Amino acid sequence: MWLCLAASMLAALLAALAWRRRPAADGRMDQLLAGLERIEKTLRTDLADHQRGLREEFSAADRALRQELAHSHEALRGALGRDAQAARVETAESLDRFAGQLRQELRNLIDLNDRRLLEVRQAVEQRLAALQAENAAKLEEMRRTVDDKLHATLEQRLGASFKLVSDRLEAVHKGLGEMQSLAAGVGDLKRVLTNVKSRGTWGEVQLARLLEDTMTAEQYGRNVKPVPGSDAIVEFAIRLPGRGEGGEPVWLPIDAKFPKEEYERLTAAEEAADAEGARAAGAALARAVEVQARLIADKYIAPPHTTDFAIMFLPTEGLYAEVLRRPGVLDRLHDLRVNVAGPSNLAALLNSLQMGFRTLAIERRSSEVWQVLRAVKTEFGRFGESLAAVKRTLETAGNKIGQTEVRTRAMLRSLKTVEALPDAQAARLLGDGDAEGGEQGLEEGEQERERAPGGA
């Protein structure tokens, strides 16, 4: 390439010189140009040959370089593979060693945790056993207290109940004796019924027997003045509980009535099949019952001292049935706030009232039981406070023991340089009354070390 440039520059130079000297030597110029052309051709041929040689050399060098690069690449790949394999082996060995160390540390940590958990479990079990024993003792004491109170209450209540049953049995025994006397005087019943006062007395006796058989003496009254400020006396009245514990009782008046003449006229007309007479006698019976009911309502009903209704007792079931048969009679009696009762349904009513009294007594006793339970709850609260106080005492004792251990270690460190005596000699020195003096001396020495600057 440099040769081509040199030839081109030489040709240009010669052409310029020839152009300046053209008029003098045209022939020589032609020769020179012809020589230059030959030189140019020769140069071109040489350049072409040289370029071919350079290409062949470049191709050979390129092939050699490619082969060298391929060999180097293969060698580098092999070296990298060997290094990677060695690195993997070394990494695996390092990981195995690390895993072994980690497993060992984990086993040590697990063993340490197991020992600590066992110690904690033993300590907790000991504390729980102590607390359970103390709780059992407290609960046993509370159970004895509650049993004593309940036993005393039950004995008192059972004693009262047995006394009441004994009184009732005695009353029944007396009633049986009276029934025997009454059986002896059945023959005089007709004579008694012929007199109005005697009929009323017979109704009162029957009503009294029903009340005595069903109620206790405290649950009803005889010849009661239910209305304050009035002289009206009702034959019998049920004593109902008032408002509150100490409230005045509320009376339920019960009066016995027996319109015998009207009832006998009615039964005689019915036996004689006298429809008109029976109708008239029935109307007269209804009027007599209404008159008696009005008297009862006017004399004995005065809320709140009494209930807002009263009971008119009819001593025979036949008379009671006839009153029920009369249309409109019960409605008018209800308007007067008077209920009619025969022997059977009055006994049922009294039994219902007796059940109510028993329910009330149970409720009052249940309130007493609630009082006992509230007292037990209060005792449980005190028991919890006692447990808290015991816990604080135990914590204080534990702190004191810890402080004592610290001071003991400090004393042992202070006495580390002192030579210890044999056990027998120490027992002779400290066993015969000198122990207290030795302990006092240790305490005084400890106090002196605490007062000294830099003491333990």
Number of C-alpha atoms within 10 A of each C-alpha: 10 8 12 14 10 11 17 14 12 13 18 12 12 16 17 12 12 19 13 10 12 14 9 10 11 13 11 12 18 12 11 16 16 12 12 18 13 12 14 16 12 12 15 15 12 14 16 13 12 13 13 12 12 12 12 12 12 12 12 12 12 12 12 12 12 12 12 12 12 12 12 12 12 12 12 12 12 12 12 12 12 12 12 12 12 12 12 12 12 12 12 12 12 12 12 12 12 12 12 12 12 12 12 12 12 12 12 12 12 12 12 12 12 12 12 12 12 12 12 12 12 12 12 12 12 12 12 12 12 12 15 12 12 13 15 12 12 16 14 12 12 16 13 12 13 16 12 12 13 14 12 12 14 12 12 12 13 12 12 12 12 12 12 13 12 12 13 18 12 12 14 15 12 12 16 12 12 12 13 11 11 14 10 10 10 11 10 10 13 10 11 16 16 12 12 14 11 14 22 20 17 19 20 21 14 18 24 16 13 16 22 17 16 19 18 14 12 8 17 18 20 14 11 18 20 27 19 9 7 10 11 16 17 21 17 23 26 23 18 18 16 14 10 7 8 8 9 14 16 19 29 23 30 25 22 26 20 25 18 17 14 21 20 14 18 24 19 15 19 16 10 11 11 13 12 11 17 19 15 16 22 22 16 18 24 23 14 16 22 18 13 19 25 17 13 23 21 12 18 28 23 16 13 13 17 21 18 16 20 24 20 23 23 25 24 15 14 13 20 18 13 15 20 15 13 14 10 12 17 18 12 14 20 15 12 19 18 25 17 21 23 20 17 13 13 20 17 14 14 17 16 13 17 16 12 13 16 12 12 13 12 12 12 13 13 12 12 13 14 12 12 15 13 12 13 16 12 12 13 15 12 12 16 13 12 13 16 12 12 13 13 12 12 12 12 12 12 12 12 12 12 12 12 12 12 12 14 13 12 15 17 12 12 14 11 10 8 9 7 9 10 8 9 10 10 11 13 11 14 15 12 9 10 13 13 12 11 13 12 12 12 13 13 12 13 19 12 12 15 12 11 10 8 7 12 13
